Amino acid sequence: MVVVTLLWSIAGVVTRHLDGAKSFEVTFWRSLFNALTLALALGFIRGPQLLHSLRQARWPLWVSGFCWGVMYTAFMVAMTLTTVANVLVSMAFGPLLTALLARFCLGHRLRAFNWLAILVGSGGIAWMFGQEAGSGLSLTGSLVALAVPLAAAANWTVLQYVNQSATHRAATPDMMPAVLIGAGLSALATFPLALPFSATPRDIGLLAMLGTVQLAIPCLLLVRVSRVLAAPEIALLGLLEVVFGVALAWIGANEQPSPAALAGGGLVLAALITNELAGRRPASSIRQTDAA
């Protein structure tokens, strides 16, 4: 999961080195190369079983695919509208959203400190939005970026639901094709909005690299990781993307985070770290509870 977040985090710095590609065109090319890479990789891994999985797919696969599509599209559009730091700080709200969905959809309980963390995290996001309100583009980009943690929370919850349900079956349903569905939906949705194309050959090369290395590979890894880690754990470890992404954009593109992004992000991360530490119990306590 750490490798996944490191690969995800290169999107911001690479996007800042594009020559002519803008907004929806960036999303289209990245999603197109993502879909091509996934089609080849899954075709090699699954063989004819890939088409069978798609034909026989039940609702979790399509819901997960739709969530992947929203995540792919909103992330890159937001990157072209505001700073890397603002996008990643907005995404840092994901673990709290995931905890809420897991509570209401899967029956996971939230304790008092969970609700406190949600309030503090919400305050951090509100602070960032308030400070950026004077700039229409930054505020719009931050709002678009919020679609990413919303879709991610739904996606991780669906993946956990599938894996929990699989304990009563002979085999775990194959959710890897959902990543391909999401890439295809994102490419189709953004194609008409991307015209006329203005990307240079260098841009297309960079976006092809993003589609393969920054998207296809880590997303396939995440689906596999979801069989071992719970949804809130995935979301919390995903916060490493915030650290990696802001650092890479600062080092590789000289994009220094604004005070508002740092302050809002600090509140969000403090709430999440406190939430995680407060929720830990000693191993002996867990074993005793399980035995009871």
Backbone bond lengths (Angstrom), bond angles and torsions (degrees), N, CA, C in turn:
res aa  C-N    CA-C-N  psi(-1)  N-CA   C-N-CA  omega(-1)  CA-C   N-CA-C  phi
1 M - - - 1.459 - - 1.524 110.78 -
2 V 1.321 117.49 -33.28 1.466 120.80 175.58 1.526 110.28 -64.58
3 V 1.329 116.84 -41.04 1.473 120.65 176.78 1.525 110.40 -62.61
4 V 1.332 116.35 -39.80 1.468 120.74 177.78 1.518 110.91 -57.41
5 T 1.333 117.17 -48.71 1.466 120.55 -177.71 1.527 111.54 -66.59
6 L 1.326 117.08 -35.21 1.467 120.21 178.79 1.531 110.66 -65.36
7 L 1.324 116.57 -42.50 1.467 119.74 178.46 1.537 111.01 -67.52
8 W 1.322 116.83 -41.11 1.464 119.76 177.35 1.526 111.97 -59.02
9 S 1.325 116.69 -36.22 1.465 121.24 -169.33 1.520 114.04 -71.37
10 I 1.330 119.12 -10.82 1.465 119.72 -177.91 1.527 112.48 -78.69
11 A 1.338 117.65 -8.72 1.471 120.16 -175.49 1.524 112.17 -60.44
12 G 1.321 117.17 -44.61 1.457 120.28 -175.17 1.510 113.29 -62.31
13 V 1.335 116.84 -50.34 1.460 119.71 -177.33 1.522 111.61 -66.97
14 V 1.341 117.71 -36.89 1.463 120.20 178.36 1.534 110.66 -67.00
15 T 1.339 117.15 -41.37 1.460 121.14 179.72 1.520 111.58 -58.94
16 R 1.322 117.44 -34.90 1.464 121.29 -178.03 1.524 112.53 -70.42
17 H 1.341 117.51 -10.37 1.466 120.57 179.74 1.527 112.80 -105.55
18 L 1.329 117.54 11.97 1.456 120.83 176.26 1.519 109.90 -75.07
19 D 1.340 116.99 147.77 1.462 122.32 -177.88 1.522 112.95 -89.16
20 G 1.342 116.54 -56.87 1.462 119.12 -172.29 1.515 115.37 -124.69
21 A 1.323 118.50 -19.58 1.466 121.35 -177.33 1.522 110.37 -68.20
22 K 1.318 116.57 135.70 1.456 121.97 -177.49 1.531 110.96 -130.85
23 S 1.294 116.37 149.70 1.459 126.81 167.92 1.526 113.77 38.56
24 F 1.351 116.81 -111.17 1.461 120.52 -172.68 1.525 112.42 -66.50
25 E 1.340 117.86 -27.04 1.456 118.88 177.60 1.526 110.59 -67.53
26 V 1.321 116.91 -38.05 1.463 120.69 176.37 1.530 109.89 -59.43
27 T 1.325 115.37 -46.11 1.466 120.24 -179.42 1.518 110.95 -64.15
28 F 1.345 116.94 -42.40 1.462 120.18 -178.33 1.523 111.50 -60.65
29 W 1.329 117.65 -51.71 1.461 120.00 -176.37 1.521 111.31 -64.49
30 R 1.332 117.58 -41.33 1.456 120.06 179.29 1.526 110.92 -63.87
31 S 1.336 116.96 -44.08 1.467 120.43 -179.82 1.515 111.55 -68.13
32 L 1.340 117.14 -37.01 1.467 120.61 179.13 1.526 110.30 -62.37
33 F 1.332 117.13 -49.25 1.471 119.69 179.93 1.528 111.08 -67.81
34 N 1.311 116.44 -31.49 1.462 120.09 174.35 1.520 110.23 -62.40
35 A 1.337 116.59 -47.00 1.462 120.88 -179.34 1.533 111.25 -63.60
36 L 1.330 117.28 -42.07 1.470 120.44 179.34 1.527 110.91 -63.47
37 T 1.330 116.38 -43.80 1.464 120.40 179.28 1.524 111.17 -63.02
38 L 1.343 115.59 -44.26 1.462 119.83 -179.68 1.519 111.68 -65.51
39 A 1.332 116.81 -40.02 1.463 120.10 179.16 1.525 110.63 -60.69
40 L 1.339 116.55 -42.83 1.460 120.30 178.80 1.526 111.19 -68.31
41 A 1.338 116.27 -46.18 1.467 119.90 -176.43 1.527 111.42 -66.24
42 L 1.337 117.20 -47.67 1.459 120.06 -178.95 1.524 111.31 -69.81
43 G 1.341 115.90 -33.68 1.462 118.71 175.65 1.521 111.48 -62.63
44 F 1.333 116.34 -37.43 1.463 120.39 178.79 1.531 110.67 -72.83
45 I 1.357 116.25 -42.10 1.471 120.48 -176.93 1.522 111.77 -72.67
46 R 1.334 116.19 -46.39 1.467 120.73 -172.46 1.531 113.14 -95.97
47 G 1.323 117.02 -26.18 1.462 119.88 -177.77 1.523 110.92 65.91
48 P 1.342 118.06 -143.56 1.473 121.12 179.22 1.524 113.50 -59.69
49 Q 1.321 117.09 -20.77 1.465 121.37 -179.54 1.525 111.39 -63.13
50 L 1.338 118.03 -23.92 1.456 121.36 -179.87 1.527 110.93 -62.28
51 L 1.323 117.59 -49.39 1.465 120.98 178.89 1.520 111.10 -64.82
52 H 1.322 116.11 -36.62 1.464 119.71 177.84 1.530 110.06 -63.44
53 S 1.338 116.82 -41.61 1.469 120.81 179.42 1.518 111.17 -61.64
54 L 1.325 116.27 -39.75 1.464 120.29 -179.37 1.525 111.07 -70.19
55 R 1.329 117.07 -40.11 1.466 120.36 -179.45 1.519 111.56 -68.77
56 Q 1.329 116.47 -36.58 1.461 120.74 -176.39 1.532 113.00 -96.36
57 A 1.322 116.64 10.87 1.465 120.59 -173.10 1.528 111.77 -63.39
58 R 1.334 114.74 139.24 1.460 121.07 174.10 1.524 108.72 -97.35
59 W 1.347 116.18 179.33 1.454 120.69 -171.97 1.526 114.97 -58.70
60 P 1.363 121.57 -34.83 1.471 118.14 -179.43 1.524 113.57 -59.86
61 L 1.343 116.72 -36.34 1.459 119.64 -179.49 1.525 110.66 -64.71
62 W 1.327 117.80 -42.26 1.465 121.22 -178.02 1.520 111.60 -74.05
63 V 1.333 117.22 -36.23 1.472 119.72 176.31 1.523 109.61 -65.00
64 S 1.325 117.03 -44.57 1.457 120.79 177.94 1.530 110.50 -62.59
65 G 1.329 116.77 -42.01 1.463 120.15 177.95 1.521 112.32 -61.06
66 F 1.340 116.83 -42.13 1.462 120.48 177.25 1.530 110.73 -62.25
67 C 1.337 116.52 -41.63 1.472 120.44 178.70 1.522 111.32 -62.78
68 W 1.333 116.35 -43.17 1.467 118.80 176.03 1.523 110.74 -58.78
69 G 1.329 117.09 -42.25 1.462 120.76 -179.90 1.519 112.40 -61.08
70 V 1.336 116.56 -43.29 1.476 120.34 177.62 1.521 110.12 -63.53
71 M 1.325 117.33 -42.72 1.464 120.77 -179.39 1.521 111.22 -62.20
72 Y 1.347 117.13 -47.00 1.459 120.53 179.64 1.530 111.34 -58.85
73 T 1.336 115.55 -46.20 1.464 120.67 -172.89 1.524 111.61 -72.31
74 A 1.317 117.13 -51.29 1.465 120.87 -175.66 1.526 111.56 -64.35
75 F 1.326 117.21 -36.49 1.459 119.97 -177.57 1.529 111.66 -61.72
76 M 1.332 116.75 -50.57 1.455 119.07 -175.80 1.520 112.34 -72.96
77 V 1.332 117.84 -34.83 1.463 120.01 176.39 1.529 109.56 -63.35
78 A 1.336 116.83 -43.08 1.460 120.39 179.00 1.525 111.22 -63.16
79 M 1.333 117.40 -36.75 1.463 121.16 179.69 1.525 112.07 -61.06
80 T 1.343 116.94 -29.39 1.459 120.39 -179.62 1.523 112.18 -87.17
81 L 1.327 117.58 -7.59 1.463 121.36 -176.70 1.526 113.69 -107.08
82 T 1.343 117.48 -22.16 1.459 120.13 -177.75 1.515 108.80 -149.06
83 T 1.317 117.01 -176.47 1.456 121.33 -175.67 1.531 110.86 -75.59
84 V 1.339 113.97 159.12 1.464 119.96 177.12 1.528 110.16 -59.02
85 A 1.338 116.80 -41.96 1.466 120.66 -178.73 1.523 111.43 -60.34
86 N 1.337 117.51 -44.26 1.459 120.30 -179.16 1.521 111.76 -63.59
87 V 1.341 116.54 -40.49 1.470 120.27 178.60 1.524 110.17 -62.81
88 L 1.327 116.72 -46.99 1.452 120.42 -175.67 1.523 111.96 -71.01
89 V 1.334 117.39 -34.90 1.461 119.75 176.86 1.528 110.09 -65.92
90 S 1.332 117.20 -39.57 1.463 120.19 176.96 1.523 110.43 -61.91
91 M 1.326 116.45 -39.75 1.453 121.24 179.54 1.527 112.24 -68.05
92 A 1.347 116.34 -22.95 1.461 119.76 -178.71 1.522 112.70 -65.50
93 F 1.322 116.92 -12.22 1.459 121.15 178.01 1.525 111.55 -76.10
94 G 1.341 116.85 -9.37 1.452 121.73 -175.30 1.519 116.81 -55.44
95 P 1.348 119.71 -45.38 1.464 119.39 -178.55 1.521 113.56 -58.88
96 L 1.320 117.15 -37.28 1.456 119.50 179.65 1.525 110.69 -68.92
97 L 1.326 116.34 -40.09 1.460 120.03 177.01 1.525 110.40 -64.74
98 T 1.325 116.06 -39.48 1.462 120.30 179.10 1.527 111.06 -63.65
99 A 1.338 115.80 -41.46 1.462 119.44 178.55 1.528 111.19 -62.01
100 L 1.329 116.52 -39.61 1.460 120.12 178.84 1.521 111.13 -65.16
101 L 1.337 116.77 -46.27 1.465 119.80 -179.98 1.528 110.91 -63.75
102 A 1.329 116.11 -41.34 1.464 119.36 178.90 1.531 110.74 -62.77
103 R 1.337 115.92 -32.90 1.469 119.64 178.76 1.522 111.04 -67.98
104 F 1.330 116.54 -48.69 1.461 120.16 -173.26 1.531 113.23 -83.82
105 C 1.329 117.43 -27.29 1.472 119.29 -177.23 1.528 113.05 -98.37
106 L 1.328 116.94 -31.79 1.463 120.13 -176.53 1.522 112.91 -114.01
107 G 1.345 116.95 -1.39 1.452 120.09 177.00 1.502 115.38 82.14
108 H 1.348 119.19 13.35 1.455 120.96 177.62 1.527 109.64 -70.83
109 R 1.332 116.08 135.78 1.461 120.16 -177.95 1.528 110.73 -84.56
110 L 1.339 115.79 143.99 1.458 122.58 172.99 1.519 108.52 -113.43
111 R 1.343 115.54 132.19 1.452 120.08 179.22 1.532 110.52 -95.04
112 A 1.340 116.67 179.55 1.473 121.15 -173.74 1.520 112.03 -58.54
113 F 1.349 116.64 -41.51 1.465 118.24 -177.64 1.530 111.34 -68.84
114 N 1.359 117.66 -25.12 1.464 119.95 175.01 1.518 110.61 -64.43
115 W 1.339 115.60 -45.46 1.463 119.46 179.82 1.524 111.06 -65.74
116 L 1.345 117.81 -36.62 1.460 121.09 177.37 1.522 110.30 -62.92
117 A 1.327 115.95 -42.70 1.463 119.81 178.92 1.525 110.98 -62.80
118 I 1.335 116.65 -37.87 1.465 120.18 178.36 1.518 110.61 -63.33
119 L 1.339 117.80 -41.82 1.464 120.92 179.62 1.526 111.42 -65.78
120 V 1.339 117.15 -43.18 1.461 120.37 179.51 1.529 110.71 -65.91
121 G 1.338 116.01 -42.97 1.460 119.03 177.84 1.515 112.45 -62.03
122 S 1.328 116.37 -40.48 1.465 120.23 177.08 1.524 110.79 -62.84
123 G 1.347 116.12 -37.72 1.459 119.80 177.28 1.517 111.76 -63.01
124 G 1.339 116.86 -37.87 1.463 120.20 177.69 1.517 112.37 -63.56
125 I 1.333 116.04 -43.10 1.456 119.93 178.37 1.534 110.27 -65.66
126 A 1.341 116.84 -42.28 1.464 120.60 179.18 1.527 111.11 -62.26
127 W 1.319 117.19 -39.12 1.467 121.51 178.49 1.523 110.52 -62.26
128 M 1.331 116.61 -46.47 1.456 120.35 -179.73 1.517 111.00 -61.82
129 F 1.353 116.65 -45.11 1.457 120.13 179.94 1.524 111.01 -63.47
130 G 1.337 117.00 -41.17 1.451 120.25 -179.13 1.513 112.42 -62.42
131 Q 1.335 116.74 -40.48 1.455 120.50 179.95 1.529 112.58 -71.57
132 E 1.336 116.48 -26.47 1.465 120.33 -179.31 1.515 113.03 -92.52
133 A 1.341 117.23 -1.18 1.457 120.51 -174.34 1.515 112.94 -61.17
134 G 1.334 117.59 -25.56 1.456 119.77 179.98 1.506 113.19 -72.05
135 S 1.328 117.82 -15.13 1.463 121.59 179.97 1.516 108.97 -114.35
136 G 1.317 117.19 109.89 1.459 121.41 -176.21 1.506 113.36 -58.46
137 L 1.345 116.57 -41.39 1.454 119.41 -177.25 1.523 111.18 -66.99
138 S 1.344 117.14 -43.57 1.453 119.74 -178.85 1.520 111.18 -64.72
139 L 1.339 116.89 -42.13 1.454 120.09 179.67 1.521 110.55 -65.46
140 T 1.326 117.08 -43.14 1.466 120.86 178.05 1.526 110.75 -60.90
141 G 1.327 116.48 -43.78 1.458 120.30 179.18 1.510 112.27 -62.62
142 S 1.345 116.98 -39.89 1.459 120.48 179.21 1.524 111.12 -66.51
143 L 1.337 116.94 -38.51 1.460 120.47 178.44 1.529 111.09 -66.71
144 V 1.347 116.58 -42.22 1.465 120.05 176.66 1.526 109.81 -62.20
145 A 1.333 116.41 -39.70 1.462 120.33 -178.81 1.523 112.01 -62.61
146 L 1.330 117.74 -29.09 1.466 120.14 179.93 1.526 112.24 -64.05
147 A 1.339 117.50 -21.59 1.462 119.75 176.89 1.523 111.18 -64.21
148 V 1.336 116.88 -25.86 1.469 120.23 -178.91 1.523 111.83 -67.33
149 P 1.349 120.00 -54.07 1.468 118.13 178.66 1.525 113.55 -65.28
150 L 1.332 117.51 -29.99 1.461 119.70 177.13 1.531 110.45 -63.87
151 A 1.342 115.53 -48.55 1.463 119.69 179.47 1.524 111.41 -68.13
152 A 1.336 116.27 -37.32 1.467 119.81 179.81 1.525 110.95 -64.55
153 A 1.336 116.67 -42.67 1.460 119.86 179.35 1.521 110.98 -60.02
154 A 1.341 116.10 -42.99 1.464 120.08 177.36 1.524 110.76 -64.07
155 N 1.322 116.08 -40.65 1.465 120.78 -178.12 1.526 111.58 -65.03
156 W 1.349 116.96 -48.76 1.469 119.31 -178.42 1.527 110.15 -63.67
157 T 1.338 117.05 -34.72 1.462 120.51 179.24 1.528 110.82 -67.31
158 V 1.326 116.89 -41.91 1.462 120.93 177.30 1.526 110.51 -62.65
159 L 1.339 116.91 -44.51 1.464 120.09 179.55 1.528 111.19 -61.75
160 Q 1.340 116.76 -40.32 1.465 118.95 178.19 1.521 111.01 -68.27
161 Y 1.320 116.92 -37.97 1.470 120.37 177.05 1.531 110.54 -60.07
162 V 1.321 116.43 -43.45 1.464 120.68 -179.57 1.524 110.33 -63.45
163 N 1.338 116.56 -44.26 1.459 119.72 -178.22 1.525 112.14 -69.84
164 Q 1.341 117.35 -34.07 1.464 119.87 175.26 1.521 111.02 -67.11
165 S 1.331 116.25 -41.93 1.460 120.28 179.99 1.518 111.18 -66.75
166 A 1.340 115.87 -28.43 1.465 119.83 -176.72 1.519 112.42 -68.81
167 T 1.342 117.38 -17.94 1.462 118.98 179.13 1.520 112.29 -64.63
168 H 1.342 116.67 -18.07 1.464 121.11 179.69 1.533 111.53 -99.55
169 R 1.352 115.43 5.24 1.466 119.20 -178.87 1.515 110.07 -119.50
170 A 1.330 114.95 172.72 1.457 119.89 179.97 1.517 112.11 -73.63
171 A 1.343 118.01 -30.22 1.466 121.33 -176.08 1.514 109.98 -146.11
172 T 1.353 115.34 155.10 1.459 121.24 177.61 1.521 109.66 -79.50
173 P 1.342 119.20 131.33 1.466 120.76 178.26 1.529 110.85 -58.92
174 D 1.314 116.55 145.21 1.458 122.56 -179.51 1.531 109.19 -79.70
175 M 1.348 117.28 109.08 1.456 121.55 -179.20 1.527 113.12 -100.33
176 M 1.323 117.89 -0.59 1.462 119.47 179.93 1.527 113.27 -62.33
177 P 1.347 120.29 -36.31 1.466 119.12 177.91 1.524 113.73 -60.17
178 A 1.340 118.43 -19.55 1.466 120.56 178.21 1.525 110.76 -61.22
179 V 1.328 117.15 -33.83 1.460 120.93 178.94 1.526 109.92 -64.68
180 L 1.330 116.26 -40.32 1.464 121.15 176.80 1.521 111.23 -66.12
181 I 1.325 117.25 -41.85 1.467 120.80 177.91 1.526 110.20 -59.46
182 G 1.322 116.88 -44.41 1.459 120.56 179.86 1.519 112.43 -62.66
183 A 1.314 117.02 -41.91 1.467 120.55 179.01 1.524 110.87 -63.50
184 G 1.342 116.57 -42.59 1.455 120.30 178.80 1.521 112.34 -64.46
185 L 1.337 116.90 -43.17 1.467 120.44 178.85 1.523 111.19 -62.57
186 S 1.331 116.75 -42.01 1.459 120.77 -179.78 1.524 111.31 -64.26
187 A 1.329 117.13 -43.76 1.461 120.62 179.63 1.530 111.16 -64.43
188 L 1.336 117.08 -43.27 1.465 120.59 179.93 1.529 112.00 -65.49
189 A 1.326 116.46 -40.87 1.468 120.63 -177.03 1.523 112.10 -68.41
190 T 1.321 117.15 -34.62 1.461 119.95 -174.77 1.527 113.77 -94.73
191 F 1.345 118.29 -11.08 1.468 120.01 -178.18 1.531 112.94 -57.44
192 P 1.334 120.16 -53.13 1.473 118.34 -178.81 1.528 112.88 -65.08
193 L 1.328 117.45 -28.99 1.463 120.85 179.91 1.527 112.06 -78.88
194 A 1.335 116.54 -17.53 1.465 120.98 -178.33 1.528 112.60 -83.18
195 L 1.335 117.63 -17.16 1.462 121.32 -178.04 1.528 111.25 -76.14
196 P 1.337 118.74 147.05 1.471 127.74 -8.63 1.527 111.01 -77.27
197 F 1.333 116.62 146.53 1.455 121.18 -177.52 1.533 111.19 -68.69
198 S 1.310 115.21 141.84 1.472 120.25 177.29 1.522 111.63 -131.40
199 A 1.326 117.16 5.32 1.464 120.95 -178.71 1.521 111.10 -68.67
200 T 1.323 115.98 139.30 1.457 121.88 174.71 1.531 109.20 -83.99
201 P 1.340 118.39 164.91 1.468 119.77 175.43 1.528 112.40 -55.05
202 R 1.336 116.53 -36.03 1.465 119.94 177.71 1.528 110.39 -64.97
203 D 1.330 116.75 -41.58 1.458 120.55 177.44 1.523 110.86 -59.23
204 I 1.316 116.33 -46.26 1.464 120.49 -177.72 1.528 110.37 -62.79
205 G 1.343 116.67 -37.65 1.457 119.98 176.88 1.525 111.93 -63.55
206 L 1.326 116.30 -43.74 1.468 120.13 178.46 1.530 111.35 -65.09
207 L 1.340 116.58 -41.07 1.462 120.08 -179.43 1.525 111.41 -70.92
208 A 1.323 117.50 -31.56 1.464 120.76 174.16 1.527 110.10 -64.33
209 M 1.338 115.90 -39.89 1.460 119.78 176.89 1.528 111.14 -64.19
210 L 1.350 116.51 -41.43 1.461 119.67 177.63 1.521 111.21 -63.33
211 G 1.330 116.73 -44.24 1.456 120.23 -179.03 1.509 113.08 -60.15
212 T 1.343 115.77 -32.74 1.465 120.40 -177.52 1.527 112.22 -90.28
213 V 1.340 115.87 -58.34 1.466 121.24 -171.52 1.518 112.17 -81.78
214 Q 1.347 116.64 -39.43 1.462 119.45 -175.15 1.521 112.84 -86.45
215 L 1.346 117.11 -16.63 1.462 118.99 -173.09 1.524 112.93 -124.65
216 A 1.326 117.95 -62.20 1.463 120.43 -172.75 1.526 112.58 -60.11
217 I 1.321 116.70 -51.34 1.466 120.48 -176.16 1.526 112.09 -63.77
218 P 1.358 119.29 -53.16 1.470 118.21 -178.51 1.523 114.09 -65.50
219 C 1.338 118.06 -32.12 1.468 118.97 -179.55 1.520 111.40 -69.75
220 L 1.320 117.63 -36.74 1.462 120.19 174.55 1.529 110.37 -65.50
221 L 1.333 115.85 -40.03 1.458 119.53 177.05 1.526 111.08 -62.22
222 L 1.328 116.95 -39.47 1.463 119.92 -177.89 1.524 111.73 -65.30
223 V 1.335 117.13 -40.05 1.462 119.62 177.99 1.523 109.87 -59.92
224 R 1.328 116.01 -39.46 1.472 119.31 178.05 1.526 111.14 -68.24
225 V 1.332 116.36 -40.94 1.462 121.41 -179.82 1.527 111.26 -63.96
226 S 1.340 117.16 -30.80 1.467 120.96 -177.52 1.525 112.50 -63.20
227 R 1.328 117.53 -15.26 1.458 120.09 176.73 1.529 111.61 -76.22
228 V 1.336 116.35 -17.02 1.456 121.45 -176.37 1.529 111.58 -109.86
229 L 1.328 117.33 -41.52 1.462 121.87 -176.82 1.520 110.75 -98.14
230 A 1.332 116.08 144.86 1.465 121.45 175.43 1.521 109.76 -75.38
231 A 1.347 115.90 160.95 1.458 121.05 -177.50 1.527 113.03 -54.83
232 P 1.354 119.95 -48.37 1.467 118.92 178.91 1.525 113.26 -61.72
233 E 1.344 117.30 -34.51 1.463 120.40 178.26 1.522 111.10 -65.65
234 I 1.328 116.61 -42.46 1.461 120.45 177.28 1.515 110.23 -60.04
235 A 1.334 116.09 -46.07 1.457 119.79 -178.06 1.526 111.72 -64.74
236 L 1.331 117.33 -40.17 1.461 120.43 -179.57 1.523 111.38 -68.32
237 L 1.316 118.19 -43.63 1.457 120.38 176.70 1.529 111.16 -65.23
238 G 1.334 115.67 -27.66 1.462 119.80 177.40 1.514 113.28 -63.56
239 L 1.346 117.37 -16.96 1.466 120.78 177.41 1.523 112.18 -63.57
240 L 1.325 117.30 -20.21 1.462 119.41 176.67 1.527 111.15 -60.28
241 E 1.336 116.93 -25.20 1.467 119.53 177.02 1.526 110.69 -61.81
242 V 1.346 116.50 -34.35 1.461 119.98 178.46 1.526 109.92 -62.32
243 V 1.324 116.21 -47.57 1.461 120.82 -179.15 1.520 110.97 -64.36
244 F 1.334 116.62 -50.87 1.464 120.65 -179.11 1.529 111.48 -62.50
245 G 1.348 116.33 -45.21 1.462 120.63 -174.21 1.516 113.28 -65.80
246 V 1.340 117.19 -46.39 1.466 120.39 179.11 1.525 110.16 -64.17
247 A 1.335 117.31 -41.20 1.459 120.88 -179.83 1.534 111.31 -63.99
248 L 1.329 117.34 -44.06 1.469 120.53 -179.69 1.525 111.66 -66.19
249 A 1.353 117.03 -39.53 1.464 120.02 178.50 1.523 111.15 -67.01
250 W 1.306 116.65 -34.85 1.462 121.57 178.48 1.532 110.11 -69.22
251 I 1.339 116.11 -45.39 1.467 120.94 -177.78 1.529 111.90 -75.94
252 G 1.341 116.13 -45.45 1.456 119.85 -171.72 1.510 115.76 -90.73
253 A 1.356 118.03 -18.69 1.464 120.46 -178.88 1.526 112.33 -130.40
254 N 1.321 117.16 7.24 1.469 122.30 178.27 1.526 111.84 54.76
255 E 1.334 116.27 36.99 1.461 121.38 -179.35 1.521 108.81 -102.00
256 Q 1.329 115.44 94.07 1.448 120.66 -176.87 1.529 110.33 -77.71
257 P 1.329 118.78 130.37 1.470 120.78 179.80 1.527 111.07 -60.92
258 S 1.334 117.00 142.18 1.455 121.67 177.67 1.528 109.67 -72.51
259 P 1.335 117.42 156.65 1.474 119.55 176.56 1.525 112.22 -56.79
260 A 1.344 117.42 -36.74 1.463 120.50 179.91 1.523 110.76 -64.25
261 A 1.332 116.77 -42.75 1.459 120.34 179.60 1.520 110.79 -65.77
262 L 1.341 116.79 -40.20 1.460 120.12 179.29 1.526 111.41 -66.74
263 A 1.348 116.27 -42.66 1.463 119.73 -179.35 1.522 110.94 -66.73
264 G 1.350 116.70 -48.60 1.458 119.93 179.09 1.506 111.77 -63.40
265 G 1.326 116.03 -41.90 1.448 119.38 178.93 1.512 112.57 -65.95
266 G 1.341 115.95 -35.56 1.459 119.44 177.58 1.514 112.13 -61.99
267 L 1.336 116.37 -42.18 1.461 119.97 178.00 1.523 111.34 -63.87
268 V 1.339 115.61 -43.95 1.464 119.79 -179.29 1.526 110.77 -62.94
269 L 1.331 116.32 -49.53 1.458 119.56 -177.57 1.528 111.60 -65.76
270 A 1.347 117.15 -38.41 1.463 120.08 177.85 1.526 110.19 -61.46
271 A 1.334 116.22 -42.01 1.469 119.85 179.22 1.522 111.01 -64.04
272 L 1.332 116.31 -41.31 1.454 119.79 -177.67 1.524 112.28 -69.77
273 I 1.338 115.98 -42.14 1.462 119.31 179.57 1.527 110.54 -64.98
274 T 1.337 116.18 -43.90 1.465 120.29 178.09 1.524 110.63 -61.92
275 N 1.323 116.01 -41.62 1.461 121.01 178.83 1.523 111.21 -60.28
276 E 1.329 116.24 -41.49 1.461 120.70 -179.22 1.529 111.13 -68.87
277 L 1.338 116.85 -45.64 1.458 120.32 -178.67 1.527 111.61 -66.17
278 A 1.325 116.29 -40.88 1.462 119.93 -179.46 1.520 111.72 -67.62
279 G 1.316 116.43 -25.93 1.457 119.59 -177.45 1.504 114.32 -85.39
280 R 1.342 117.09 -6.91 1.465 119.36 -179.33 1.521 110.95 -79.80
281 R 1.327 114.95 142.70 1.457 121.47 175.05 1.516 109.00 -125.47
282 P 1.325 118.22 151.37 1.464 119.47 176.91 1.525 110.99 -58.90
283 A 1.316 115.60 149.48 1.479 120.82 -178.81 1.514 112.05 -57.86
284 S 1.353 116.38 -38.01 1.467 119.43 -178.97 1.514 110.86 -64.38
285 S 1.357 116.14 -37.12 1.457 120.31 179.18 1.521 111.00 -65.35
286 I 1.334 115.63 -39.10 1.463 119.98 179.39 1.515 111.03 -65.34
287 R 1.330 115.32 -42.02 1.477 118.93 -179.61 1.514 111.20 -65.01
288 Q 1.355 115.79 -39.32 1.448 118.66 179.57 1.525 111.67 -65.53
289 T 1.340 115.43 -39.77 1.473 119.72 178.39 1.515 110.52 -64.61
290 D 1.347 116.19 -43.54 1.466 119.67 179.71 1.523 110.77 -63.41
291 A 1.334 115.91 -39.72 1.459 118.77 -178.87 1.528 110.94 -66.32
292 A 1.330 115.48 -37.14 1.467 118.92 178.56 1.513 110.62 -65.37
